[in-house]
Amino acid sequence: MSRVYATAYTSASLSTTKGVYHVKKVFVTGGNGFLALHLIQQLLAQDYEVVTSVRRLDKQHEVLETLSQQHVSNLSQLSFVQADLTHDDNWENAFRGIDTIFSVASLSL
């Protein structure tokens, strides 16, 4: 079984076994983007709890539909927050309780 490793952690709530960190809750920016969708699929397949950001919450339906088409079964471990890279609003709240952040969103003009 492969594991996701990250070099920076934002929380002290990680458990360790023989020097290997076990991430419990991860945040993926830009949840409806190409990279994010693939990353979310892999993380959910490895039983991580995933929080992802979307600029508008009505986009969460697209994400769920795409992941369902990819036969991702544990979508109950995925949650959404509304946050925009061009505004500082809501990011601090979005990162609460998060062990690792994957920043893969990009600006679209």
JOKASUL-V586314 format. One record per pair of residues at least 6 apart in sequence whose ideal C-beta (glycine too) atoms are under 6 Angstrom apart, sorted by the first residue. I is the first residue (numbers start at 1). J is the second residue. Records with the same first field share a line. If there is no record, write none. Layout:
BEGIN
I: J, J
END
This chain:
BEGIN
6: 100
10: 98, 101
11: 99
14: 21, 99
15: 22
23: 99, 100
24: 99
25: 49, 98, 99
26: 43, 48, 50, 100
27: 51, 98, 101
28: 36, 39, 40, 52, 102
29: 53, 103, 104, 105
30: 36, 104, 105
31: 52, 53, 54, 63
32: 54, 59, 62, 63
35: 104
36: 104
37: 66
39: 102
40: 50
41: 70, 72
43: 50
44: 72, 74, 77
49: 77
50: 78
51: 79
52: 80
53: 81, 83
54: 60, 80
55: 84
57: 82
60: 80
81: 94
83: 90, 91, 94
85: 105, 107
END
